[in-house]
Structures are given as structure tokens and as C-alpha cells.
Amino acid sequence: MKIISKILFFLKYSFLGLTAGYAILFFVSNSPLQFNWQEVKSAWVFYKDASKKQTQNPIEALSNKIQKKADSNQNNEFSFANAINKAGPSVVSVKAIRQRGIRSARDGVPGDVLVDVYIELGSGVVFSTDGYIVTNYHVIAETDSIMLHFSNGIRKYAKIVGFDKPNDIAVLKVDIETPMVAELGSSSKVRTGDIVMTIGTPFGLFENSVSMGIVSSINHGPLYPKIQTDASMNAGNSGGALIDAQGKIIGISAAKFSLDRNDQIGINFAIPIDVVKEVFNEIVKHGRVVRNWIGLDAGTLKRGGHKLLSPGVDFGIGLFVGGTEPNSPAEESGLQYKDLITHYDGQLITSGEQFRKMFMLTPIGKSVEITYIRNRVSIKTQLNLREKPKS
């Protein structure tokens, strides 16, 4: 029994000694067993934060997560809401009223008359804060009064400042401030395949209606080019905005081409904004566009047409003459249908846009040498430019 008691006594005090030793090492600096109070504090803070998060309703937490995801997607590349919100306020609805005639009222008392009126529906774009608006000429041609309906609800009669028939552009003016000015882009940067949208008032009913498409082709026509797109342009869209994915105005909606009785062919045209800027500045300054007159209908040849005609020059060079206006400088110079103009004032013609720029920069009244090919024979002649007589 004494031996067992001694063994138990030894074990007891050995355990106490080891415990005391470990306890001392626990508080001694640089000891491998030293207690890290900072870690304990960090663990306690983490525990409190975790406890707070666990008190949130799981359904509420999921709802918040979904909402944050939706908010982050509002500006993603698949939405054009920002572009529409940016350009939309600058687009106005246009109602042009024409009086067709006066006739006696049927079965009315003597002196009673009926006035036949016609309302042309269209759209327009605000170009400046002092009330200048751009639309198509054909929307306001021969009109008696023009009513504009702005995106902020204001209705106002407008007067015609001036117009340019060849480009189908008219400038209107209202006597109020118009802060909803469009941001103008550059049509020179537009590429075939770019995503575009139209904003207008189709059928005079659906204000700020939006349709989307792509640019099908650019620079249709050398002097009065157009942007071709499949974005819908219905009656009432004329004069509205063609915008890019950033909400910048790159064109003014102008025309729809269709051979289908049901009007289903998606070939639509817009006037490039670079051209509109030039016309707008001229009209505001002079009341009209002062430019040279050539009286020429011409365009670039497609590869198939070039191969068929075999004009004797490389593909991509020259403008194909589709016709000339009577008594015009083009007709007087001897140009005819199927001629291919290769040089203008000594410069080789490589595109319709290049020719348009050269022509527009030519001083009024200047005589310019041109070279054209007829039946594979190169011919030089003089083109005596002048301002077009008022019709």
C-alpha cells in the first residue's frame, strides 16, 4: 500500500509541475506556447460579425443579392437604354398642315364652305438651345403651319428658316429655349455592320418610338449621300434621329424604299450627320445653301457592273454617270449616260465621298477639267460650274 501511495503522490505532483510549467511558458515572451491575444480579439470580432449576418433573413439576403446583380447589369453592353435616354429628349414630333382648297359645303346654307386640309406627320431633332430644329424638307414643303411637340410636353408653332431640297433638309425655329440639344456624332466614322437605332414618331401616334437595326451600306450617292439601314422608318419617322450605340446622332431619317405592296422591305435611308451639319450652318447663316450646281446623277460601280462594262480602269476608280439634268453644267460638258468620270480637277476619283468633298470645296463659277471614259476611250472636257437657278 505504501508503494502505491508513493506512486500516486509522485504522479500527482508531476502533473501539477508539468501544468505549472506549461502555464509559465504560456505567458513567457518568445515561447512557442505564448498566448496570442491579438488572434483572440480578431476571432471575437469575426464571431460578432458572423452572428449579425446570421440574423438576416435568408430570403431577404438572396433578394438583395439579385437586386445588386440587376443594378450592375443596367449598363451592360446588351442594353441601349442609356443611349435612348441620352438622345430621346432631343427628338420632337412634327405636324405640318397644308390647305388643299376651299369648296362649298354640301347641303349647306349659302356661304358655308369646307376647307380641305392635309397633315404631314414627321419628326425633328433639336440642334441648338435657342430653338433651331432640323427635319426633312418633304415633311414641311408647301405648308401653311407647323406644330412641334417636344418631349417635355410643350407644343409650339414653328417658322421655316430655310431648306435644302437636294439633301431633303429643312431648318425650323421656335421662340423658346430648347435645352434638350442632341449630341452630334460623326457619320465619317460609321461602318457597315454598326448597330444603329431610329427615334421618331411613326404614324404621328407613338412619340419617341425606337427601332433597331444595322448599317447596311454607306455613301449612297456621291453628292447627296445616304446611310442605308434596316432599322424601321415608318411614316412619321422622317426627320427623326438615327443614333449609334452611344446615343450620338449620326444621321437624320429620310426615306424608305419598298417595291412591296405590303411595305415589308427593310431598306431605309438616313442623311449623314456630317452633311446635315454643313447644311444647317449654311441655312442659319444665309437662309439657304449656297453651292455649285453640276446637275449630275452618278454613283460608284459595283464589282459586277464594273466587270460587265469593262471600262478600262481598275475596279473602284471613277463614278458611273446615270444621267444629267437638262441645261446643267454636266449636260453642257458633254457627259452622257454610261460614261465613267475618272478625274476631277486633275485628281483621280476613288470614291463618291471623295468626289463630293472636292466638288463642295470648288468655288462657285470655277471651270474645272474632268476626264471620263466612253467606250473605253478617255476624254477630257471642261465643267463650267455655277449656282443653280432658283426654280
ROLO-722499 format. One line per field, with one value per residue (C-alpha): x, y, z. Coordinates in nm, 3 decimals. Layout:
<atoms>
c1 <- c(X ...)
c2 <- c(Y ...)
c3 <- c(Z ...)
</atoms>
This chain:
<atoms>
c1 <- c(0.000 0.285 0.435 0.104 0.065 0.416 0.344 0.018 0.195 0.465 0.216 0.007 0.292 0.444 0.116 0.100 0.458 0.401 0.085 0.264 0.549 0.322 0.136 0.460 0.558 0.212 0.289 0.666 0.760 0.918 0.785 0.638 0.335 0.291 -0.078 -0.164 -0.420 -0.446 -0.570 -0.830 -0.951 -0.975 -1.163 -1.409 -1.476 -1.528 -1.770 -1.977 -1.993 -2.092 -2.364 -2.510 -2.513 -2.684 -2.971 -3.061 -3.350 -3.207 -3.477 -3.402 -3.031 -3.096 -3.326 -3.058 -2.802 -3.029 -3.101 -2.731 -2.676 -2.957 -2.817 -2.475 -2.627 -2.810 -2.515 -2.409 -2.330 -2.659 -2.877 -2.914 -3.128 -2.859 -2.825 -3.201 -3.228 -2.946 -3.083 -3.458 -3.532 -3.390 -3.643 -3.966 -4.291 -4.378 -4.725 -4.727 -5.071 -5.142 -5.461 -5.555 -5.853 -6.190 -6.521 -6.888 -7.040 -7.272 -7.635 -7.521 -7.667 -7.531 -7.188 -7.095 -6.762 -6.540 -6.162 -5.969 -5.652 -5.373 -5.149 -4.796 -4.657 -4.288 -4.017 -3.735 -3.415 -3.323 -2.992 -2.940 -3.059 -3.200 -3.477 -3.334 -3.476 -3.379 -3.627 -3.681 -3.781 -4.052 -4.223 -4.277 -4.287 -4.563 -4.706 -4.932 -4.841 -4.609 -4.673 -4.393 -4.449 -4.143 -4.051 -4.124 -4.486 -4.458 -4.638 -4.520 -4.570 -4.251 -4.139 -3.922 -3.571 -3.465 -3.436 -3.222 -3.421 -3.131 -3.039 -3.405 -3.316 -3.516 -3.435 -3.718 -3.718 -3.931 -3.933 -3.849 -3.532 -3.464 -3.210 -3.269 -2.997 -2.878 -2.516 -2.395 -2.162 -1.960 -2.101 -1.750 -1.684 -1.994 -1.919 -2.127 -2.243 -2.264 -2.569 -2.799 -3.140 -3.406 -3.609 -3.920 -4.298 -4.423 -4.773 -4.785 -4.900 -4.605 -4.373 -4.010 -4.063 -3.740 -3.638 -3.302 -3.103 -2.760 -2.593 -2.638 -2.432 -2.291 -2.237 -2.521 -2.483 -2.172 -2.323 -2.610 -2.504 -2.728 -2.674 -2.868 -3.006 -3.270 -3.385 -3.757 -3.858 -4.234 -4.449 -4.381 -4.018 -3.897 -3.675 -3.610 -3.280 -3.056 -2.825 -2.533 -2.494 -2.357 -2.663 -2.493 -2.686 -2.520 -2.798 -3.144 -3.405 -3.512 -3.674 -3.798 -3.757 -4.007 -4.143 -4.368 -4.736 -4.729 -4.431 -4.225 -3.884 -3.644 -3.438 -3.429 -3.208 -3.075 -2.887 -2.534 -2.498 -2.178 -2.382 -2.663 -2.416 -2.292 -2.646 -2.761 -2.476 -2.538 -2.912 -2.870 -2.611 -2.764 -3.120 -3.028 -2.741 -2.510 -2.334 -2.216 -2.456 -2.345 -2.674 -2.528 -2.673 -2.377 -2.260 -1.984 -1.987 -2.030 -1.790 -2.046 -2.122 -1.754 -1.690 -1.985 -1.888 -1.512 -1.437 -1.062 -0.965 -0.919 -1.223 -1.302 -1.198 -1.445 -1.814 -2.071 -2.299 -2.664 -2.797 -2.773 -3.022 -3.137 -2.932 -2.698 -2.319 -2.293 -2.506 -2.324 -1.988 -2.098 -2.139 -2.383 -2.540 -2.287 -1.983 -1.731 -1.577 -1.222 -1.064 -1.191 -0.967 -0.669 -0.739 -0.819 -1.169 -1.165 -1.497 -1.822 -1.740 -1.406 -1.576 -1.842 -1.580 -1.381 -1.694 -1.828 -1.493 -1.485 -1.556 -1.881 -1.826 -1.497 -1.423 -1.291 -1.130 -1.277 -1.176 -1.425 -1.423 -1.671 -1.645 -1.303 -1.175 -1.053 -1.191 -1.116 -1.362 -1.441 -1.711 -1.831 -1.982 -2.238 -2.507 -2.833 -3.104 -3.396 -3.692)
c2 <- c(0.000 0.235 0.178 0.260 0.574 0.689 0.628 0.827 1.106 1.122 1.127 1.396 1.640 1.556 1.655 1.972 2.054 2.000 2.210 2.493 2.473 2.493 2.780 2.972 2.906 3.026 3.381 3.394 3.607 3.428 3.099 2.856 2.832 3.208 3.314 3.545 3.794 3.967 3.650 3.609 3.964 3.911 3.586 3.759 4.039 3.783 3.592 3.905 3.997 3.645 3.647 3.969 3.827 3.512 3.719 3.837 3.656 3.416 3.515 3.883 3.821 3.640 3.921 4.180 3.979 3.956 4.329 4.413 4.188 4.360 4.703 4.604 4.489 4.813 4.949 4.629 4.607 4.432 4.727 5.053 5.225 5.484 5.571 5.614 5.823 6.042 6.109 6.073 6.416 6.592 6.431 6.623 6.537 6.746 6.814 7.019 7.141 7.221 7.377 7.197 7.413 7.558 7.422 7.483 7.277 7.011 7.075 7.379 7.727 7.976 8.095 7.783 7.638 7.345 7.375 7.069 7.028 6.772 6.697 6.569 6.380 6.371 6.414 6.655 6.693 6.986 7.131 7.429 7.576 7.885 7.698 7.561 7.223 7.010 6.796 6.674 6.924 6.694 6.700 7.078 7.154 7.396 7.402 7.663 7.598 7.370 7.243 7.088 6.867 6.848 6.556 6.765 6.812 7.166 7.234 7.525 7.662 7.690 7.901 7.787 7.937 7.773 7.443 7.244 7.031 6.820 6.697 6.698 6.912 7.196 7.414 7.534 7.789 7.828 8.124 7.927 7.789 7.429 7.282 6.923 6.953 6.639 6.528 6.505 6.228 6.188 5.996 5.962 5.703 5.496 5.148 4.886 4.648 4.908 4.884 5.185 5.295 5.530 5.757 5.929 5.945 5.678 5.747 6.058 5.848 5.684 5.961 5.872 5.525 5.330 5.068 4.899 4.763 4.772 4.987 4.803 5.040 5.392 5.676 5.601 5.882 6.098 6.446 6.371 6.054 5.841 5.582 5.264 5.073 4.812 4.998 5.064 5.404 5.429 5.728 5.989 5.887 6.125 6.392 6.193 6.072 5.787 5.722 5.496 5.268 5.561 5.779 6.019 6.142 6.005 6.076 6.219 5.966 6.046 5.781 5.427 5.218 4.947 4.765 4.554 4.647 4.542 4.773 4.498 4.554 4.687 4.928 5.268 5.573 5.850 6.169 6.155 6.397 6.548 6.660 6.785 6.998 7.167 7.234 7.357 7.608 7.741 7.784 7.957 8.189 8.259 8.126 7.879 7.661 7.837 7.573 7.482 7.310 7.021 6.852 6.503 6.170 5.942 5.663 5.410 5.084 4.752 4.475 4.306 4.629 4.708 4.365 4.397 4.741 4.676 5.050 5.008 5.114 4.923 4.841 5.116 5.406 5.658 5.749 5.594 5.855 5.760 6.079 6.457 6.739 6.950 7.268 7.175 7.209 6.828 6.817 7.116 6.944 6.656 6.390 6.112 5.805 5.519 5.749 5.686 6.003 5.918 6.258 6.584 6.891 6.663 6.429 6.059 5.974 5.677 5.716 5.907 6.071 6.195 6.341 6.512 6.681 6.801 6.932 7.107 7.284 7.413 7.790 7.884 7.974 7.792 7.598 7.251 6.996 6.646 6.321 6.049 5.718 5.640 5.310 5.255 5.590 5.857 6.205 6.540 6.829 7.143 7.157 7.517 7.521 7.778 7.821 7.650 7.893 7.937 7.732)
c3 <- c(0.000 0.084 -0.261 -0.434 -0.223 -0.316 -0.686 -0.670 -0.477 -0.747 -1.033 -0.860 -0.810 -1.150 -1.312 -1.108 -1.202 -1.570 -1.557 -1.381 -1.629 -1.928 -1.763 -1.720 -2.085 -2.189 -2.070 -2.135 -2.441 -2.737 -2.605 -2.859 -2.629 -2.583 -2.594 -2.886 -2.755 -3.093 -3.257 -2.986 -3.041 -3.417 -3.363 -3.131 -3.385 -3.659 -3.436 -3.367 -3.739 -3.832 -3.569 -3.713 -4.066 -3.949 -3.812 -4.170 -4.334 -4.595 -4.847 -4.790 -4.836 -5.167 -5.282 -5.207 -5.399 -5.703 -5.690 -5.678 -5.979 -6.170 -6.083 -6.208 -6.539 -6.609 -6.805 -6.974 -7.345 -7.424 -7.324 -7.514 -7.251 -7.177 -7.547 -7.585 -7.268 -7.395 -7.745 -7.691 -7.537 -7.845 -8.084 -8.149 -8.323 -8.630 -8.771 -9.091 -9.203 -9.569 -9.701 -10.019 -10.120 -10.035 -10.160 -10.092 -9.816 -9.947 -9.848 -9.650 -9.644 -9.898 -9.795 -9.599 -9.714 -9.631 -9.615 -9.728 -9.524 -9.527 -9.234 -9.297 -8.999 -8.923 -8.664 -8.595 -8.392 -8.165 -8.284 -8.051 -7.723 -7.896 -8.076 -8.402 -8.513 -8.814 -9.008 -9.366 -9.632 -9.767 -9.425 -9.426 -9.802 -9.908 -9.559 -9.401 -9.037 -8.842 -8.491 -8.286 -7.984 -7.759 -7.535 -7.222 -7.334 -7.473 -7.803 -8.014 -8.365 -8.568 -8.862 -9.153 -9.150 -9.476 -9.658 -9.897 -10.143 -10.279 -9.931 -9.811 -9.508 -9.352 -9.050 -8.822 -8.540 -8.226 -7.987 -7.672 -7.519 -7.616 -7.374 -7.493 -7.758 -7.933 -7.911 -8.268 -8.371 -8.691 -8.985 -9.129 -8.857 -8.937 -9.069 -9.244 -8.971 -8.691 -8.466 -8.506 -8.376 -8.504 -8.276 -8.407 -8.410 -8.651 -8.787 -8.568 -8.272 -8.099 -7.982 -7.915 -8.058 -8.103 -8.358 -8.401 -8.691 -8.850 -9.112 -9.441 -9.656 -9.657 -9.903 -10.144 -10.400 -10.447 -10.397 -10.164 -9.983 -9.763 -9.489 -9.565 -9.267 -9.190 -8.875 -8.929 -9.069 -9.100 -9.194 -8.926 -8.872 -9.143 -8.992 -8.675 -8.535 -8.639 -8.342 -8.262 -7.959 -7.753 -7.818 -8.062 -8.366 -8.681 -8.929 -8.994 -9.104 -9.459 -9.673 -9.705 -10.019 -10.098 -10.403 -10.184 -10.163 -9.801 -9.743 -9.583 -9.741 -9.479 -9.690 -9.524 -9.568 -9.345 -9.428 -9.277 -8.986 -9.130 -9.431 -9.206 -9.007 -9.325 -9.448 -9.105 -9.076 -9.428 -9.371 -9.035 -9.189 -9.531 -9.515 -9.789 -9.905 -10.147 -10.356 -10.702 -10.936 -11.151 -11.245 -11.235 -11.129 -11.066 -10.839 -10.783 -10.976 -10.803 -10.899 -11.125 -11.309 -11.349 -11.497 -11.733 -11.866 -11.873 -11.862 -11.895 -11.541 -11.217 -11.005 -10.753 -10.975 -11.112 -11.098 -11.331 -11.492 -11.452 -11.611 -11.633 -11.570 -11.866 -11.925 -11.641 -11.635 -11.661 -11.975 -12.128 -12.070 -12.293 -12.022 -12.109 -11.956 -11.904 -11.903 -11.625 -11.473 -11.362 -11.281 -11.133 -11.148 -11.208 -10.914 -10.954 -10.826 -10.589 -10.405 -10.409 -10.076 -10.208 -10.516 -10.302 -10.085 -10.387 -10.555 -10.245 -10.195 -10.552 -10.572 -10.743 -11.107 -11.147 -11.465 -11.382 -11.611 -11.590 -11.754 -11.841 -12.026 -12.303 -12.490 -12.332 -12.474 -12.230 -12.298 -12.133 -12.114 -11.914 -11.648 -11.603 -11.255 -11.136 -10.875 -10.960 -11.078 -10.839 -10.950)
</atoms>
